[in-house]
Amino acid sequence: MPSVPDLEAMREKLLKARFAGVRTVEYDGRRITYASDAEMAAALADLDRRIAAASAPRVSQVRISSSKGT
């Protein structure tokens, strides 16, 4: 999985291309051509989800407590 800075760089390139009206984006030697603006928006939403997931703190311990209710 790419690092957060890599994901943010991909997002930035995609945003710049979208605002410029360009459908083809090249990143890290790969060229991607999007069919529509909706497809680009979906890719941006996916990148946002991945960035949020990678940035979220990880839970390393879960504690469960219960009682009989008396």
PDB file of N, CA, C and O in Angstrom:
ATOM      1  N   MET A   1       0.844  -1.178   0.000  1.00  0.00           N
ATOM      2  CA  MET A   1       0.000   0.000   0.000  1.00  0.00           C
ATOM      3  C   MET A   1       0.892   1.246   0.000  1.00  0.00           C
ATOM      4  O   MET A   1       1.858   1.315   0.760  1.00  0.00           O
ATOM      5  N   PRO A   2       0.576   2.217  -0.839  1.00  0.00           N
ATOM      6  CA  PRO A   2       1.378   3.439  -0.894  1.00  0.00           C
ATOM      7  C   PRO A   2       1.297   4.212   0.426  1.00  0.00           C
ATOM      8  O   PRO A   2       0.325   4.088   1.171  1.00  0.00           O
ATOM      9  N   SER A   3       2.322   5.001   0.700  1.00  0.00           N
ATOM     10  CA  SER A   3       2.345   5.807   1.911  1.00  0.00           C
ATOM     11  C   SER A   3       1.403   7.007   1.768  1.00  0.00           C
ATOM     12  O   SER A   3       0.961   7.333   0.666  1.00  0.00           O
ATOM     13  N   VAL A   4       1.105   7.651   2.884  1.00  0.00           N
ATOM     14  CA  VAL A   4       0.218   8.812   2.865  1.00  0.00           C
ATOM     15  C   VAL A   4       0.778   9.921   1.967  1.00  0.00           C
ATOM     16  O   VAL A   4       0.018  10.492   1.184  1.00  0.00           O
ATOM     17  N   PRO A   5       2.078  10.252   2.045  1.00  0.00           N
ATOM     18  CA  PRO A   5       2.586  11.284   1.127  1.00  0.00           C
ATOM     19  C   PRO A   5       2.435  10.902  -0.355  1.00  0.00           C
ATOM     20  O   PRO A   5       2.172  11.765  -1.193  1.00  0.00           O
ATOM     21  N   ASP A   6       2.600   9.618  -0.675  1.00  0.00           N
ATOM     22  CA  ASP A   6       2.410   9.168  -2.064  1.00  0.00           C
ATOM     23  C   ASP A   6       0.946   9.327  -2.483  1.00  0.00           C
ATOM     24  O   ASP A   6       0.659   9.797  -3.585  1.00  0.00           O
ATOM     25  N   LEU A   7       0.031   8.937  -1.607  1.00  0.00           N
ATOM     26  CA  LEU A   7      -1.397   9.070  -1.907  1.00  0.00           C
ATOM     27  C   LEU A   7      -1.778  10.538  -2.082  1.00  0.00           C
ATOM     28  O   LEU A   7      -2.555  10.883  -2.972  1.00  0.00           O
ATOM     29  N   GLU A   8      -1.225  11.401  -1.227  1.00  0.00           N
ATOM     30  CA  GLU A   8      -1.517  12.831  -1.339  1.00  0.00           C
ATOM     31  C   GLU A   8      -0.951  13.415  -2.631  1.00  0.00           C
ATOM     32  O   GLU A   8      -1.572  14.288  -3.237  1.00  0.00           O
ATOM     33  N   ALA A   9       0.214  12.948  -3.057  1.00  0.00           N
ATOM     34  CA  ALA A   9       0.795  13.414  -4.317  1.00  0.00           C
ATOM     35  C   ALA A   9      -0.066  12.966  -5.503  1.00  0.00           C
ATOM     36  O   ALA A   9      -0.286  13.731  -6.441  1.00  0.00           O
ATOM     37  N   MET A  10      -0.547  11.731  -5.453  1.00  0.00           N
ATOM     38  CA  MET A  10      -1.440  11.237  -6.512  1.00  0.00           C
ATOM     39  C   MET A  10      -2.711  12.084  -6.569  1.00  0.00           C
ATOM     40  O   MET A  10      -3.170  12.462  -7.647  1.00  0.00           O
ATOM     41  N   ARG A  11      -3.267  12.375  -5.403  1.00  0.00           N
ATOM     42  CA  ARG A  11      -4.497  13.169  -5.324  1.00  0.00           C
ATOM     43  C   ARG A  11      -4.269  14.566  -5.910  1.00  0.00           C
ATOM     44  O   ARG A  11      -5.105  15.078  -6.654  1.00  0.00           O
ATOM     45  N   GLU A  12      -3.142  15.169  -5.571  1.00  0.00           N
ATOM     46  CA  GLU A  12      -2.827  16.507  -6.063  1.00  0.00           C
ATOM     47  C   GLU A  12      -2.706  16.527  -7.585  1.00  0.00           C
ATOM     48  O   GLU A  12      -3.225  17.433  -8.237  1.00  0.00           O
ATOM     49  N   LYS A  13      -2.028  15.538  -8.149  1.00  0.00           N
ATOM     50  CA  LYS A  13      -1.892  15.463  -9.617  1.00  0.00           C
ATOM     51  C   LYS A  13      -3.249  15.280 -10.281  1.00  0.00           C
ATOM     52  O   LYS A  13      -3.534  15.901 -11.305  1.00  0.00           O
ATOM     53  N   LEU A  14      -4.082  14.430  -9.696  1.00  0.00           N
ATOM     54  CA  LEU A  14      -5.405  14.177 -10.253  1.00  0.00           C
ATOM     55  C   LEU A  14      -6.274  15.432 -10.177  1.00  0.00           C
ATOM     56  O   LEU A  14      -6.996  15.738 -11.125  1.00  0.00           O
ATOM     57  N   LEU A  15      -6.214  16.150  -9.078  1.00  0.00           N
ATOM     58  CA  LEU A  15      -6.976  17.398  -8.944  1.00  0.00           C
ATOM     59  C   LEU A  15      -6.538  18.435  -9.974  1.00  0.00           C
ATOM     60  O   LEU A  15      -7.374  19.074 -10.613  1.00  0.00           O
ATOM     61  N   LYS A  16      -5.221  18.600 -10.134  1.00  0.00           N
ATOM     62  CA  LYS A  16      -4.712  19.567 -11.111  1.00  0.00           C
ATOM     63  C   LYS A  16      -5.176  19.219 -12.523  1.00  0.00           C
ATOM     64  O   LYS A  16      -5.580  20.097 -13.285  1.00  0.00           O
ATOM     65  N   ALA A  17      -5.116  17.942 -12.864  1.00  0.00           N
ATOM     66  CA  ALA A  17      -5.552  17.519 -14.192  1.00  0.00           C
ATOM     67  C   ALA A  17      -7.042  17.765 -14.373  1.00  0.00           C
ATOM     68  O   ALA A  17      -7.482  18.228 -15.425  1.00  0.00           O
ATOM     69  N   ARG A  18      -7.812  17.453 -13.343  1.00  0.00           N
ATOM     70  CA  ARG A  18      -9.268  17.631 -13.426  1.00  0.00           C
ATOM     71  C   ARG A  18      -9.630  19.096 -13.614  1.00  0.00           C
ATOM     72  O   ARG A  18     -10.477  19.426 -14.444  1.00  0.00           O
ATOM     73  N   PHE A  19      -8.990  19.982 -12.844  1.00  0.00           N
ATOM     74  CA  PHE A  19      -9.283  21.408 -12.962  1.00  0.00           C
ATOM     75  C   PHE A  19      -8.826  21.981 -14.295  1.00  0.00           C
ATOM     76  O   PHE A  19      -9.389  22.964 -14.778  1.00  0.00           O
ATOM     77  N   ALA A  20      -7.809  21.370 -14.892  1.00  0.00           N
ATOM     78  CA  ALA A  20      -7.314  21.829 -16.188  1.00  0.00           C
ATOM     79  C   ALA A  20      -8.113  21.227 -17.350  1.00  0.00           C
ATOM     80  O   ALA A  20      -7.906  21.602 -18.504  1.00  0.00           O
ATOM     81  N   GLY A  21      -9.021  20.302 -17.050  1.00  0.00           N
ATOM     82  CA  GLY A  21      -9.820  19.673 -18.093  1.00  0.00           C
ATOM     83  C   GLY A  21      -9.097  18.557 -18.816  1.00  0.00           C
ATOM     84  O   GLY A  21      -9.504  18.149 -19.904  1.00  0.00           O
ATOM     85  N   VAL A  22      -8.022  18.061 -18.216  1.00  0.00           N
ATOM     86  CA  VAL A  22      -7.230  16.992 -18.817  1.00  0.00           C
ATOM     87  C   VAL A  22      -7.705  15.656 -18.264  1.00  0.00           C
ATOM     88  O   VAL A  22      -7.934  15.527 -17.062  1.00  0.00           O
ATOM     89  N   ARG A  23      -7.853  14.668 -19.129  1.00  0.00           N
ATOM     90  CA  ARG A  23      -8.353  13.359 -18.703  1.00  0.00           C
ATOM     91  C   ARG A  23      -7.242  12.328 -18.483  1.00  0.00           C
ATOM     92  O   ARG A  23      -7.499  11.234 -17.982  1.00  0.00           O
ATOM     93  N   THR A  24      -6.019  12.675 -18.853  1.00  0.00           N
ATOM     94  CA  THR A  24      -4.906  11.741 -18.698  1.00  0.00           C
ATOM     95  C   THR A  24      -3.951  12.246 -17.630  1.00  0.00           C
ATOM     96  O   THR A  24      -3.535  13.405 -17.643  1.00  0.00           O
ATOM     97  N   VAL A  25      -3.611  11.354 -16.703  1.00  0.00           N
ATOM     98  CA  VAL A  25      -2.714  11.691 -15.603  1.00  0.00           C
ATOM     99  C   VAL A  25      -1.560  10.701 -15.625  1.00  0.00           C
ATOM    100  O   VAL A  25      -1.766   9.502 -15.812  1.00  0.00           O
ATOM    101  N   GLU A  26      -0.341  11.206 -15.432  1.00  0.00           N
ATOM    102  CA  GLU A  26       0.828  10.341 -15.358  1.00  0.00           C
ATOM    103  C   GLU A  26       1.452  10.489 -13.985  1.00  0.00           C
ATOM    104  O   GLU A  26       1.738  11.599 -13.535  1.00  0.00           O
ATOM    105  N   TYR A  27       1.662   9.358 -13.322  1.00  0.00           N
ATOM    106  CA  TYR A  27       2.269   9.362 -11.996  1.00  0.00           C
ATOM    107  C   TYR A  27       3.125   8.123 -11.841  1.00  0.00           C
ATOM    108  O   TYR A  27       2.676   7.008 -12.106  1.00  0.00           O
ATOM    109  N   ASP A  28       4.349   8.320 -11.416  1.00  0.00           N
ATOM    110  CA  ASP A  28       5.269   7.218 -11.148  1.00  0.00           C
ATOM    111  C   ASP A  28       5.436   6.292 -12.362  1.00  0.00           C
ATOM    112  O   ASP A  28       5.489   5.070 -12.220  1.00  0.00           O
ATOM    113  N   GLY A  29       5.518   6.895 -13.557  1.00  0.00           N
ATOM    114  CA  GLY A  29       5.737   6.127 -14.771  1.00  0.00           C
ATOM    115  C   GLY A  29       4.498   5.452 -15.339  1.00  0.00           C
ATOM    116  O   GLY A  29       4.578   4.755 -16.350  1.00  0.00           O
ATOM    117  N   ARG A  30       3.363   5.654 -14.700  1.00  0.00           N
ATOM    118  CA  ARG A  30       2.108   5.059 -15.184  1.00  0.00           C
ATOM    119  C   ARG A  30       1.208   6.157 -15.738  1.00  0.00           C
ATOM    120  O   ARG A  30       1.136   7.254 -15.184  1.00  0.00           O
ATOM    121  N   ARG A  31       0.538   5.855 -16.815  1.00  0.00           N
ATOM    122  CA  ARG A  31      -0.379   6.804 -17.434  1.00  0.00           C
ATOM    123  C   ARG A  31      -1.799   6.254 -17.338  1.00  0.00           C
ATOM    124  O   ARG A  31      -2.072   5.123 -17.739  1.00  0.00           O
ATOM    125  N   ILE A  32      -2.698   7.079 -16.796  1.00  0.00           N
ATOM    126  CA  ILE A  32      -4.093   6.675 -16.630  1.00  0.00           C
ATOM    127  C   ILE A  32      -4.960   7.688 -17.355  1.00  0.00           C
ATOM    128  O   ILE A  32      -4.815   8.894 -17.159  1.00  0.00           O
ATOM    129  N   THR A  33      -5.873   7.190 -18.203  1.00  0.00           N
ATOM    130  CA  THR A  33      -6.815   8.046 -18.901  1.00  0.00           C
ATOM    131  C   THR A  33      -8.218   7.744 -18.385  1.00  0.00           C
ATOM    132  O   THR A  33      -8.674   6.601 -18.416  1.00  0.00           O
ATOM    133  N   TYR A  34      -8.882   8.775 -17.917  1.00  0.00           N
ATOM    134  CA  TYR A  34     -10.231   8.642 -17.373  1.00  0.00           C
ATOM    135  C   TYR A  34     -11.251   8.943 -18.463  1.00  0.00           C
ATOM    136  O   TYR A  34     -11.046   9.831 -19.290  1.00  0.00           O
ATOM    137  N   ALA A  35     -12.338   8.202 -18.456  1.00  0.00           N
ATOM    138  CA  ALA A  35     -13.353   8.340 -19.497  1.00  0.00           C
ATOM    139  C   ALA A  35     -14.242   9.566 -19.275  1.00  0.00           C
ATOM    140  O   ALA A  35     -14.756  10.142 -20.233  1.00  0.00           O
ATOM    141  N   SER A  36     -14.423   9.964 -18.012  1.00  0.00           N
ATOM    142  CA  SER A  36     -15.328  11.072 -17.723  1.00  0.00           C
ATOM    143  C   SER A  36     -14.901  11.777 -16.439  1.00  0.00           C
ATOM    144  O   SER A  36     -14.048  11.298 -15.691  1.00  0.00           O
ATOM    145  N   ASP A  37     -15.521  12.927 -16.212  1.00  0.00           N
ATOM    146  CA  ASP A  37     -15.272  13.655 -14.974  1.00  0.00           C
ATOM    147  C   ASP A  37     -15.785  12.863 -13.777  1.00  0.00           C
ATOM    148  O   ASP A  37     -15.189  12.912 -12.701  1.00  0.00           O
ATOM    149  N   ALA A  38     -16.872  12.140 -13.952  1.00  0.00           N
ATOM    150  CA  ALA A  38     -17.420  11.316 -12.868  1.00  0.00           C
ATOM    151  C   ALA A  38     -16.433  10.226 -12.460  1.00  0.00           C
ATOM    152  O   ALA A  38     -16.313   9.904 -11.278  1.00  0.00           O
ATOM    153  N   GLU A  39     -15.739   9.669 -13.421  1.00  0.00           N
ATOM    154  CA  GLU A  39     -14.732   8.652 -13.124  1.00  0.00           C
ATOM    155  C   GLU A  39     -13.566   9.266 -12.345  1.00  0.00           C
ATOM    156  O   GLU A  39     -13.029   8.644 -11.428  1.00  0.00           O
ATOM    157  N   MET A  40     -13.182  10.485 -12.714  1.00  0.00           N
ATOM    158  CA  MET A  40     -12.122  11.178 -11.985  1.00  0.00           C
ATOM    159  C   MET A  40     -12.575  11.498 -10.559  1.00  0.00           C
ATOM    160  O   MET A  40     -11.793  11.371  -9.617  1.00  0.00           O
ATOM    161  N   ALA A  41     -13.823  11.908 -10.401  1.00  0.00           N
ATOM    162  CA  ALA A  41     -14.365  12.208  -9.076  1.00  0.00           C
ATOM    163  C   ALA A  41     -14.378  10.949  -8.208  1.00  0.00           C
ATOM    164  O   ALA A  41     -14.086  11.015  -7.013  1.00  0.00           O
ATOM    165  N   ALA A  42     -14.711   9.819  -8.797  1.00  0.00           N
ATOM    166  CA  ALA A  42     -14.705   8.556  -8.053  1.00  0.00           C
ATOM    167  C   ALA A  42     -13.285   8.190  -7.624  1.00  0.00           C
ATOM    168  O   ALA A  42     -13.080   7.691  -6.518  1.00  0.00           O
ATOM    169  N   ALA A  43     -12.316   8.434  -8.484  1.00  0.00           N
ATOM    170  CA  ALA A  43     -10.918   8.153  -8.146  1.00  0.00           C
ATOM    171  C   ALA A  43     -10.449   9.070  -7.015  1.00  0.00           C
ATOM    172  O   ALA A  43      -9.717   8.638  -6.125  1.00  0.00           O
ATOM    173  N   LEU A  44     -10.869  10.325  -7.051  1.00  0.00           N
ATOM    174  CA  LEU A  44     -10.528  11.256  -5.973  1.00  0.00           C
ATOM    175  C   LEU A  44     -11.156  10.820  -4.648  1.00  0.00           C
ATOM    176  O   LEU A  44     -10.506  10.870  -3.603  1.00  0.00           O
ATOM    177  N   ALA A  45     -12.408  10.397  -4.694  1.00  0.00           N
ATOM    178  CA  ALA A  45     -13.084   9.929  -3.482  1.00  0.00           C
ATOM    179  C   ALA A  45     -12.376   8.702  -2.918  1.00  0.00           C
ATOM    180  O   ALA A  45     -12.238   8.571  -1.702  1.00  0.00           O
ATOM    181  N   ASP A  46     -11.927   7.807  -3.789  1.00  0.00           N
ATOM    182  CA  ASP A  46     -11.200   6.622  -3.345  1.00  0.00           C
ATOM    183  C   ASP A  46      -9.877   7.017  -2.697  1.00  0.00           C
ATOM    184  O   ASP A  46      -9.507   6.470  -1.658  1.00  0.00           O
ATOM    185  N   LEU A  47      -9.168   7.955  -3.298  1.00  0.00           N
ATOM    186  CA  LEU A  47      -7.914   8.431  -2.707  1.00  0.00           C
ATOM    187  C   LEU A  47      -8.166   9.082  -1.346  1.00  0.00           C
ATOM    188  O   LEU A  47      -7.391   8.885  -0.410  1.00  0.00           O
ATOM    189  N   ASP A  48      -9.247   9.857  -1.237  1.00  0.00           N
ATOM    190  CA  ASP A  48      -9.579  10.478   0.045  1.00  0.00           C
ATOM    191  C   ASP A  48      -9.827   9.418   1.118  1.00  0.00           C
ATOM    192  O   ASP A  48      -9.368   9.561   2.251  1.00  0.00           O
ATOM    193  N   ARG A  49     -10.552   8.356   0.762  1.00  0.00           N
ATOM    194  CA  ARG A  49     -10.822   7.260   1.714  1.00  0.00           C
ATOM    195  C   ARG A  49      -9.521   6.579   2.127  1.00  0.00           C
ATOM    196  O   ARG A  49      -9.315   6.286   3.305  1.00  0.00           O
ATOM    197  N   ARG A  50      -8.652   6.330   1.165  1.00  0.00           N
ATOM    198  CA  ARG A  50      -7.378   5.669   1.478  1.00  0.00           C
ATOM    199  C   ARG A  50      -6.491   6.532   2.369  1.00  0.00           C
ATOM    200  O   ARG A  50      -5.844   6.026   3.285  1.00  0.00           O
ATOM    201  N   ILE A  51      -6.464   7.835   2.100  1.00  0.00           N
ATOM    202  CA  ILE A  51      -5.676   8.749   2.921  1.00  0.00           C
ATOM    203  C   ILE A  51      -6.230   8.781   4.345  1.00  0.00           C
ATOM    204  O   ILE A  51      -5.468   8.729   5.310  1.00  0.00           O
ATOM    205  N   ALA A  52      -7.549   8.865   4.476  1.00  0.00           N
ATOM    206  CA  ALA A  52      -8.167   8.884   5.800  1.00  0.00           C
ATOM    207  C   ALA A  52      -7.882   7.589   6.558  1.00  0.00           C
ATOM    208  O   ALA A  52      -7.577   7.621   7.750  1.00  0.00           O
ATOM    209  N   ALA A  53      -7.980   6.462   5.875  1.00  0.00           N
ATOM    210  CA  ALA A  53      -7.739   5.174   6.523  1.00  0.00           C
ATOM    211  C   ALA A  53      -6.282   5.032   6.950  1.00  0.00           C
ATOM    212  O   ALA A  53      -5.999   4.501   8.024  1.00  0.00           O
ATOM    213  N   ALA A  54      -5.363   5.500   6.122  1.00  0.00           N
ATOM    214  CA  ALA A  54      -3.944   5.385   6.435  1.00  0.00           C
ATOM    215  C   ALA A  54      -3.523   6.374   7.522  1.00  0.00           C
ATOM    216  O   ALA A  54      -2.542   6.138   8.228  1.00  0.00           O
ATOM    217  N   SER A  55      -4.252   7.471   7.659  1.00  0.00           N
ATOM    218  CA  SER A  55      -3.927   8.496   8.640  1.00  0.00           C
ATOM    219  C   SER A  55      -4.566   8.239  10.000  1.00  0.00           C
ATOM    220  O   SER A  55      -4.129   8.795  11.007  1.00  0.00           O
ATOM    221  N   ALA A  56      -5.594   7.402  10.033  1.00  0.00           N
ATOM    222  CA  ALA A  56      -6.320   7.148  11.283  1.00  0.00           C
ATOM    223  C   ALA A  56      -5.448   6.365  12.256  1.00  0.00           C
ATOM    224  O   ALA A  56      -4.691   5.480  11.856  1.00  0.00           O
ATOM    225  N   PRO A  57      -5.563   6.701  13.535  1.00  0.00           N
ATOM    226  CA  PRO A  57      -4.796   5.934  14.523  1.00  0.00           C
ATOM    227  C   PRO A  57      -5.289   4.488  14.585  1.00  0.00           C
ATOM    228  O   PRO A  57      -6.484   4.222  14.459  1.00  0.00           O
ATOM    229  N   ARG A  58      -4.378   3.587  14.775  1.00  0.00           N
ATOM    230  CA  ARG A  58      -4.714   2.168  14.825  1.00  0.00           C
ATOM    231  C   ARG A  58      -5.038   1.762  16.259  1.00  0.00           C
ATOM    232  O   ARG A  58      -4.358   2.173  17.199  1.00  0.00           O
ATOM    233  N   VAL A  59      -6.079   0.955  16.416  1.00  0.00           N
ATOM    234  CA  VAL A  59      -6.450   0.435  17.726  1.00  0.00           C
ATOM    235  C   VAL A  59      -5.655  -0.840  17.955  1.00  0.00           C
ATOM    236  O   VAL A  59      -5.756  -1.793  17.183  1.00  0.00           O
ATOM    237  N   SER A  60      -4.864  -0.849  19.022  1.00  0.00           N
ATOM    238  CA  SER A  60      -4.031  -2.016  19.271  1.00  0.00           C
ATOM    239  C   SER A  60      -4.573  -2.887  20.392  1.00  0.00           C
ATOM    240  O   SER A  60      -4.144  -4.029  20.557  1.00  0.00           O
ATOM    241  N   GLN A  61      -5.521  -2.351  21.171  1.00  0.00           N
ATOM    242  CA  GLN A  61      -6.060  -3.130  22.276  1.00  0.00           C
ATOM    243  C   GLN A  61      -7.523  -2.776  22.467  1.00  0.00           C
ATOM    244  O   GLN A  61      -7.898  -1.604  22.428  1.00  0.00           O
ATOM    245  N   VAL A  62      -8.348  -3.793  22.675  1.00  0.00           N
ATOM    246  CA  VAL A  62      -9.772  -3.606  22.920  1.00  0.00           C
ATOM    247  C   VAL A  62     -10.095  -4.255  24.257  1.00  0.00           C
ATOM    248  O   VAL A  62      -9.741  -5.409  24.499  1.00  0.00           O
ATOM    249  N   ARG A  63     -10.769  -3.509  25.122  1.00  0.00           N
ATOM    250  CA  ARG A  63     -11.153  -4.046  26.431  1.00  0.00           C
ATOM    251  C   ARG A  63     -12.660  -4.194  26.475  1.00  0.00           C
ATOM    252  O   ARG A  63     -13.396  -3.294  26.069  1.00  0.00           O
ATOM    253  N   ILE A  64     -13.107  -5.319  26.963  1.00  0.00           N
ATOM    254  CA  ILE A  64     -14.539  -5.609  27.063  1.00  0.00           C
ATOM    255  C   ILE A  64     -14.858  -5.814  28.538  1.00  0.00           C
ATOM    256  O   ILE A  64     -14.150  -6.524  29.252  1.00  0.00           O
ATOM    257  N   SER A  65     -15.933  -5.180  28.976  1.00  0.00           N
ATOM    258  CA  SER A  65     -16.377  -5.305  30.352  1.00  0.00           C
ATOM    259  C   SER A  65     -17.857  -5.671  30.354  1.00  0.00           C
ATOM    260  O   SER A  65     -18.622  -5.161  29.536  1.00  0.00           O
ATOM    261  N   SER A  66     -18.259  -6.539  31.255  1.00  0.00           N
ATOM    262  CA  SER A  66     -19.666  -6.921  31.338  1.00  0.00           C
ATOM    263  C   SER A  66     -20.038  -7.200  32.783  1.00  0.00           C
ATOM    264  O   SER A  66     -19.175  -7.405  33.637  1.00  0.00           O
ATOM    265  N   SER A  67     -21.337  -7.204  33.040  1.00  0.00           N
ATOM    266  CA  SER A  67     -21.824  -7.544  34.376  1.00  0.00           C
ATOM    267  C   SER A  67     -23.133  -8.303  34.229  1.00  0.00           C
ATOM    268  O   SER A  67     -23.732  -8.329  33.154  1.00  0.00           O
ATOM    269  N   LYS A  68     -23.562  -8.909  35.299  1.00  0.00           N
ATOM    270  CA  LYS A  68     -24.809  -9.673  35.282  1.00  0.00           C
ATOM    271  C   LYS A  68     -26.003  -8.745  35.370  1.00  0.00           C
ATOM    272  O   LYS A  68     -27.128  -9.170  35.109  1.00  0.00           O
ATOM    273  N   GLY A  69     -25.794  -7.514  35.724  1.00  0.00           N
ATOM    274  CA  GLY A  69     -26.896  -6.558  35.813  1.00  0.00           C
ATOM    275  C   GLY A  69     -27.602  -6.559  37.154  1.00  0.00           C
ATOM    276  O   GLY A  69     -28.709  -6.031  37.254  1.00  0.00           O
ATOM    277  N   THR A  70     -27.002  -7.132  38.193  1.00  0.00           N
ATOM    278  CA  THR A  70     -27.641  -7.126  39.515  1.00  0.00           C
ATOM    279  C   THR A  70     -26.965  -6.188  40.447  1.00  0.00           C
ATOM    280  O   THR A  70     -27.375  -6.060  41.600  1.00  0.00           O
TER     281      THR A  70
END
